[in-house]
């Protein structure tokens, strides 16, 4: 089954779909099946600064990781 996903608007018993030019020739005059799936309301963006989010990141590593980070990044030491 060939399928493409498009956004549409339902209003007063009709559904309006605008088929992008890219697909018009291939899908023109074809019998299609339409499934209506209600979009969830978009989640509001999370509040907080970038630094607040970065503070939540935890890593585990050797005890001397912060002192020898260059050596670990260059592969001179193995973690």
The first five atom37 places (N, CA, C, CB, O) and aatype in JSON, in Angstrom:
{
  "aatype": [20, 20, 20, 20, 20, 20, 20, 20, 20, 20, 20, 20, 20, 20, 20, 20, 20, 20, 20, 20, 20, 20, 20, 20, 20, 20, 20, 20, 20, 20, 20, 20, 20, 20, 20, 20, 20, 20, 20, 20, 20, 20, 20, 20, 20, 20, 20, 20, 20, 20, 20, 20, 20, 20, 20, 20, 20, 20, 20, 20, 20, 20, 20, 20, 20, 20, 20, 20, 20, 20, 20, 20, 20, 20, 20, 20, 20, 20, 20],
  "atom_mask": [
    [1, 1, 1, 1, 1],
    [1, 1, 1, 1, 1],
    [1, 1, 1, 1, 1],
    [1, 1, 1, 1, 1],
    [1, 1, 1, 1, 1],
    [1, 1, 1, 1, 1],
    [1, 1, 1, 1, 1],
    [1, 1, 1, 1, 1],
    [1, 1, 1, 1, 1],
    [1, 1, 1, 1, 1],
    [1, 1, 1, 1, 1],
    [1, 1, 1, 1, 1],
    [1, 1, 1, 1, 1],
    [1, 1, 1, 1, 1],
    [1, 1, 1, 1, 1],
    [1, 1, 1, 1, 1],
    [1, 1, 1, 1, 1],
    [1, 1, 1, 1, 1],
    [1, 1, 1, 1, 1],
    [1, 1, 1, 1, 1],
    [1, 1, 1, 1, 1],
    [1, 1, 1, 1, 1],
    [1, 1, 1, 1, 1],
    [1, 1, 1, 1, 1],
    [1, 1, 1, 1, 1],
    [1, 1, 1, 1, 1],
    [1, 1, 1, 1, 1],
    [1, 1, 1, 1, 1],
    [1, 1, 1, 1, 1],
    [1, 1, 1, 1, 1],
    [1, 1, 1, 1, 1],
    [1, 1, 1, 1, 1],
    [1, 1, 1, 1, 1],
    [1, 1, 1, 1, 1],
    [1, 1, 1, 1, 1],
    [1, 1, 1, 1, 1],
    [1, 1, 1, 1, 1],
    [1, 1, 1, 1, 1],
    [1, 1, 1, 1, 1],
    [1, 1, 1, 1, 1],
    [1, 1, 1, 1, 1],
    [1, 1, 1, 1, 1],
    [1, 1, 1, 1, 1],
    [1, 1, 1, 1, 1],
    [1, 1, 1, 1, 1],
    [1, 1, 1, 1, 1],
    [1, 1, 1, 1, 1],
    [1, 1, 1, 1, 1],
    [1, 1, 1, 1, 1],
    [1, 1, 1, 1, 1],
    [1, 1, 1, 1, 1],
    [1, 1, 1, 1, 1],
    [1, 1, 1, 1, 1],
    [1, 1, 1, 1, 1],
    [1, 1, 1, 1, 1],
    [1, 1, 1, 1, 1],
    [1, 1, 1, 1, 1],
    [1, 1, 1, 1, 1],
    [1, 1, 1, 1, 1],
    [1, 1, 1, 1, 1],
    [1, 1, 1, 1, 1],
    [1, 1, 1, 1, 1],
    [1, 1, 1, 1, 1],
    [1, 1, 1, 1, 1],
    [1, 1, 1, 1, 1],
    [1, 1, 1, 1, 1],
    [1, 1, 1, 1, 1],
    [1, 1, 1, 1, 1],
    [1, 1, 1, 1, 1],
    [1, 1, 1, 1, 1],
    [1, 1, 1, 1, 1],
    [1, 1, 1, 1, 1],
    [1, 1, 1, 1, 1],
    [1, 1, 1, 1, 1],
    [1, 1, 1, 1, 1],
    [1, 1, 1, 1, 1],
    [1, 1, 1, 1, 1],
    [1, 1, 1, 1, 1],
    [1, 1, 1, 1, 1]
  ],
  "atom_positions": [
    [[0.85, -1.17, 0.0], [0.0, 0.0, 0.0], [0.89, 1.23, 0.0], [-0.96, 0.0, 1.22], [1.72, 1.4, 0.89]],
    [[0.72, 2.08, -0.98], [1.42, 3.35, -1.01], [0.67, 4.33, -0.12], [1.53, 3.9, -2.46], [-0.56, 4.33, -0.1]],
    [[1.4, 5.15, 0.62], [0.75, 6.1, 1.51], [1.6, 7.35, 1.66], [0.49, 5.46, 2.89], [2.83, 7.29, 1.59]],
    [[0.95, 8.46, 1.85], [1.59, 9.72, 2.23], [0.76, 10.33, 3.34], [1.74, 10.69, 1.01], [-0.45, 10.11, 3.4]],
    [[1.39, 11.09, 4.19], [0.68, 11.73, 5.28], [0.58, 13.21, 4.99], [1.37, 11.48, 6.65], [1.58, 13.86, 4.68]],
    [[-0.63, 13.74, 5.09], [-0.87, 15.15, 4.82], [-1.66, 15.76, 5.97], [-1.62, 15.34, 3.49], [-2.36, 15.05, 6.68]],
    [[-1.55, 17.04, 6.15], [-2.38, 17.74, 7.11], [-3.64, 18.22, 6.41], [-1.62, 18.93, 7.74], [-3.6, 18.57, 5.23]],
    [[-4.75, 18.23, 7.13], [-6.03, 18.63, 6.55], [-6.82, 19.38, 7.6], [-6.82, 17.41, 6.02], [-6.48, 19.39, 8.78]],
    [[-7.9, 20.02, 7.14], [-8.78, 20.75, 8.04], [-10.2, 20.21, 7.87], [-8.73, 22.28, 7.77], [-10.72, 20.18, 6.75]],
    [[-10.82, 19.8, 8.97], [-12.21, 19.36, 8.95], [-13.08, 20.53, 9.36], [-12.44, 18.12, 9.89], [-12.82, 21.19, 10.37]],
    [[-14.16, 20.8, 8.55], [-15.03, 21.93, 8.85], [-16.4, 21.66, 8.24], [-14.43, 23.26, 8.31], [-16.52, 21.41, 7.04]],
    [[-17.42, 21.71, 9.07], [-18.81, 21.54, 8.63], [-19.02, 20.29, 7.78], [-19.23, 22.75, 7.84], [-19.7, 20.33, 6.76]],
    [[-18.46, 19.18, 8.22], [-18.69, 17.91, 7.53], [-17.83, 17.65, 6.31], [-20.09, 17.84, 7.13], [-18.01, 16.62, 5.65]],
    [[-16.92, 18.53, 6.0], [-16.02, 18.3, 4.87], [-14.57, 18.34, 5.36], [-16.25, 19.34, 3.75], [-14.26, 18.97, 6.37]],
    [[-13.72, 17.68, 4.64], [-12.3, 17.68, 4.95], [-11.57, 18.26, 3.75], [-11.78, 16.23, 5.3], [-11.72, 17.79, 2.63]],
    [[-10.78, 19.28, 4.0], [-10.03, 19.94, 2.94], [-8.58, 19.5, 3.01], [-10.16, 21.48, 3.04], [-7.9, 19.7, 4.02]],
    [[-8.11, 18.9, 1.92], [-6.72, 18.47, 1.82], [-6.13, 19.12, 0.58], [-6.59, 16.89, 1.76], [-6.72, 19.07, -0.5]],
    [[-5.0, 19.71, 0.74], [-4.3, 20.28, -0.42], [-3.13, 19.37, -0.71], [-3.83, 21.77, -0.16], [-2.19, 19.26, 0.08]],
    [[-3.19, 18.71, -1.85], [-2.15, 17.78, -2.25], [-0.98, 18.57, -2.83], [-2.69, 16.74, -3.27], [-1.16, 19.32, -3.78]],
    [[0.21, 18.41, -2.26], [1.36, 19.15, -2.78], [1.63, 18.79, -4.24], [2.61, 18.86, -1.94], [1.34, 17.68, -4.69]],
    [[2.17, 19.73, -4.97], [2.45, 19.56, -6.4], [3.27, 18.31, -6.67], [3.19, 20.78, -6.94], [3.09, 17.65, -7.7]],
    [[4.17, 17.98, -5.76], [5.03, 16.82, -5.92], [4.24, 15.53, -6.09], [5.94, 16.7, -4.72], [4.68, 14.63, -6.81]],
    [[3.07, 15.41, -5.44], [2.28, 14.18, -5.46], [1.1, 14.22, -6.43], [1.79, 13.89, -4.09], [0.47, 13.19, -6.66]],
    [[0.78, 15.36, -6.98], [-0.46, 15.51, -7.75], [-0.53, 14.57, -8.95], [-0.6, 16.93, -8.24], [-1.57, 13.95, -9.17]],
    [[0.52, 14.44, -9.7], [0.49, 13.61, -10.9], [0.29, 12.13, -10.53], [1.78, 13.78, -11.72], [-0.5, 11.44, -11.16]],
    [[0.99, 11.66, -9.51], [0.92, 10.24, -9.13], [-0.41, 9.89, -8.49], [2.05, 9.91, -8.17], [-0.87, 8.76, -8.64]],
    [[-1.05, 10.82, -7.78], [-2.27, 10.51, -7.04], [-3.54, 11.02, -7.72], [-2.18, 11.09, -5.65], [-4.64, 10.73, -7.25]],
    [[-3.43, 11.76, -8.79], [-4.59, 12.33, -9.45], [-5.52, 11.23, -9.98], [-4.15, 13.26, -10.6], [-5.05, 10.27, -10.6]],
    [[-6.81, 11.36, -9.74], [-7.85, 10.43, -10.18], [-7.7, 9.03, -9.58], [-7.82, 10.32, -11.68], [-8.23, 8.07, -10.15]],
    [[-7.02, 8.9, -8.47], [-6.89, 7.61, -7.79], [-7.92, 7.52, -6.67], [-5.45, 7.42, -7.23], [-8.25, 8.52, -6.04]],
    [[-8.41, 6.32, -6.43], [-9.28, 6.06, -5.3], [-8.41, 6.05, -4.05], [-10.08, 4.72, -5.47], [-7.42, 5.33, -4.0]],
    [[-8.78, 6.84, -3.05], [-7.96, 6.93, -1.84], [-8.82, 6.66, -0.61], [-7.3, 8.33, -1.73], [-10.05, 6.81, -0.65]],
    [[-8.18, 6.25, 0.45], [-8.85, 6.06, 1.73], [-8.37, 7.15, 2.66], [-8.56, 4.63, 2.33], [-7.18, 7.45, 2.72]],
    [[-9.29, 7.76, 3.38], [-8.95, 8.86, 4.27], [-9.23, 8.42, 5.7], [-9.77, 10.15, 3.92], [-10.33, 7.97, 6.01]],
    [[-8.24, 8.54, 6.57], [-8.39, 8.26, 7.99], [-8.29, 9.59, 8.73], [-7.3, 7.25, 8.5], [-7.36, 10.37, 8.51]],
    [[-9.24, 9.86, 9.58], [-9.2, 11.08, 10.37], [-8.64, 10.74, 11.75], [-10.61, 11.73, 10.48], [-9.2, 9.91, 12.46]],
    [[-7.56, 11.39, 12.12], [-6.94, 11.21, 13.42], [-6.77, 12.59, 14.02], [-5.56, 10.45, 13.32], [-6.06, 13.44, 13.47]],
    [[-7.42, 12.81, 15.14], [-7.35, 14.12, 15.77], [-5.95, 14.36, 16.32], [-8.4, 14.24, 16.9], [-5.4, 13.53, 17.04]],
    [[-5.4, 15.49, 15.96], [-4.09, 15.87, 16.47], [-4.24, 16.28, 17.92], [-3.48, 17.01, 15.64], [-5.18, 16.98, 18.29]],
    [[-3.3, 15.83, 18.75], [-3.28, 16.28, 20.12], [-2.87, 17.74, 20.15], [-2.33, 15.42, 20.98], [-2.15, 18.22, 19.27]],
    [[-3.34, 18.44, 21.16], [-2.92, 19.82, 21.32], [-1.42, 19.84, 21.56], [-3.68, 20.52, 22.49], [-0.9, 19.06, 22.36]],
    [[-0.71, 20.71, 20.87], [0.74, 20.73, 21.05], [1.1, 21.08, 22.49], [1.39, 21.73, 20.09], [0.45, 21.91, 23.13]],
    [[2.14, 20.44, 22.97], [2.6, 20.7, 24.33], [3.27, 22.06, 24.38], [3.57, 19.58, 24.81], [4.03, 22.41, 23.48]],
    [[2.99, 22.83, 25.42], [3.67, 24.12, 25.53], [5.17, 23.89, 25.74], [3.08, 24.98, 26.69], [5.56, 22.91, 26.37]],
    [[5.99, 24.79, 25.23], [7.43, 24.61, 25.42], [7.78, 24.65, 26.9], [8.22, 25.69, 24.66], [7.19, 25.4, 27.67]],
    [[8.73, 23.82, 27.27], [9.12, 23.77, 28.67], [9.87, 25.04, 29.05], [9.99, 22.53, 28.95], [10.69, 25.55, 28.3]],
    [[9.55, 25.51, 30.23], [10.2, 26.71, 30.74], [11.55, 26.33, 31.32], [9.31, 27.42, 31.8], [11.79, 25.18, 31.67]],
    [[12.39, 27.28, 31.43], [13.69, 27.06, 32.04], [14.79, 27.43, 31.06], [13.84, 25.61, 32.48], [14.62, 27.37, 29.84]],
    [[15.89, 27.81, 31.62], [17.01, 28.23, 30.79], [17.8, 27.02, 30.31], [17.91, 29.2, 31.56], [17.66, 25.92, 30.83]],
    [[18.61, 27.26, 29.34], [19.47, 26.21, 28.83], [20.4, 25.7, 29.93], [20.29, 26.71, 27.63], [20.62, 24.49, 30.06]],
    [[20.93, 26.61, 30.71], [21.83, 26.2, 31.79], [21.11, 25.35, 32.83], [22.46, 27.42, 32.45], [21.7, 24.42, 33.38]],
    [[19.85, 25.66, 33.11], [19.1, 24.85, 34.06], [18.94, 23.43, 33.55], [17.71, 25.47, 34.34], [19.04, 22.47, 34.32]],
    [[18.71, 23.28, 32.24], [18.6, 21.94, 31.66], [19.96, 21.23, 31.66], [18.04, 22.02, 30.23], [20.03, 20.03, 31.91]],
    [[21.02, 21.98, 31.37], [22.35, 21.36, 31.35], [22.78, 20.9, 32.74], [23.37, 22.34, 30.79], [23.52, 19.92, 32.86]],
    [[22.34, 21.59, 33.79], [22.69, 21.19, 35.15], [22.1, 19.82, 35.51], [22.21, 22.23, 36.13], [22.6, 19.16, 36.42]],
    [[21.07, 19.4, 34.8], [20.42, 18.13, 35.09], [21.17, 16.95, 34.48], [19.0, 18.15, 34.6], [20.88, 15.8, 34.82]],
    [[22.11, 17.21, 33.59], [22.86, 16.13, 32.94], [23.86, 15.56, 33.92], [23.57, 16.64, 31.66], [24.64, 16.29, 34.54]],
    [[23.84, 14.25, 34.05], [24.77, 13.55, 34.94], [25.59, 12.59, 34.1], [24.01, 12.8, 36.09], [25.04, 11.9, 33.23]],
    [[26.88, 12.53, 34.35], [27.72, 11.56, 33.67], [28.48, 10.77, 34.72], [28.7, 12.24, 32.67], [28.68, 11.23, 35.84]],
    [[28.9, 9.59, 34.35], [29.74, 8.81, 35.25], [31.06, 8.57, 34.53], [29.06, 7.46, 35.67], [31.09, 8.35, 33.32]],
    [[32.12, 8.6, 35.26], [33.43, 8.41, 34.67], [34.45, 8.16, 35.77], [33.84, 9.62, 33.83], [34.11, 8.09, 36.95]],
    [[35.69, 8.02, 35.38], [36.74, 7.79, 36.36], [36.9, 8.99, 37.29], [38.07, 7.49, 35.66], [36.5, 10.11, 36.95]],
    [[37.48, 8.76, 38.44], [37.61, 9.84, 39.43], [38.49, 10.98, 38.95], [38.17, 9.29, 40.72], [38.32, 12.11, 39.4]],
    [[39.42, 10.71, 38.05], [40.31, 11.78, 37.55], [39.83, 12.34, 36.2], [41.74, 11.24, 37.41], [40.61, 12.99, 35.5]],
    [[38.59, 12.12, 35.85], [38.08, 12.53, 34.54], [38.21, 14.04, 34.33], [36.62, 12.11, 34.39], [38.68, 14.47, 33.28]],
    [[37.81, 14.83, 35.32], [37.85, 16.29, 35.14], [39.29, 16.8, 35.05], [37.12, 16.98, 36.3], [39.55, 17.8, 34.37]],
    [[40.22, 16.14, 35.72], [41.62, 16.58, 35.68], [42.3, 16.17, 34.38], [42.38, 16.0, 36.87], [43.2, 16.87, 33.9]],
    [[41.88, 15.05, 33.81], [42.56, 14.51, 32.63], [41.61, 14.39, 31.43], [43.16, 13.15, 32.95], [41.74, 13.46, 30.63]],
    [[40.68, 15.3, 31.31], [39.68, 15.2, 30.24], [40.33, 15.18, 28.86], [38.68, 16.36, 30.33], [39.88, 14.45, 27.97]],
    [[41.39, 15.97, 28.66], [42.07, 15.97, 27.36], [42.64, 14.61, 27.02], [43.19, 17.01, 27.34], [42.53, 14.15, 25.89]],
    [[43.23, 13.97, 28.01], [43.82, 12.64, 27.76], [42.72, 11.63, 27.42], [44.62, 12.16, 29.0], [42.92, 10.77, 26.56]],
    [[41.58, 11.72, 28.07], [40.48, 10.8, 27.75], [39.92, 11.09, 26.36], [39.37, 10.91, 28.81], [39.62, 10.16, 25.62]],
    [[39.76, 12.35, 26.02], [39.23, 12.7, 24.71], [40.17, 12.33, 23.57], [38.92, 14.17, 24.65], [39.73, 11.96, 22.49]],
    [[41.47, 12.42, 23.82], [42.46, 12.06, 22.8], [42.72, 10.57, 22.73], [43.75, 12.79, 23.05], [43.39, 10.11, 21.8]],
    [[42.21, 9.81, 23.67], [42.41, 8.36, 23.67], [43.67, 7.92, 24.37], [42.42, 7.87, 22.29], [44.03, 6.74, 24.3]],
    [[44.35, 8.84, 25.04], [45.57, 8.46, 25.77], [45.23, 7.63, 27.0], [46.36, 9.71, 26.19], [46.03, 6.8, 27.43]],
    [[44.06, 7.86, 27.56], [43.58, 7.08, 28.7], [42.25, 6.45, 28.33], [43.44, 7.97, 29.98], [41.49, 7.0, 27.53]],
    [[41.98, 5.29, 28.91], [40.7, 4.62, 28.67], [39.79, 4.81, 29.89], [40.91, 3.11, 28.38], [40.23, 4.7, 31.03]],
    [[38.56, 5.1, 29.62], [37.59, 5.29, 30.72], [37.03, 3.95, 31.12], [36.46, 6.25, 30.31], [36.2, 3.88, 32.03]]
  ]
}
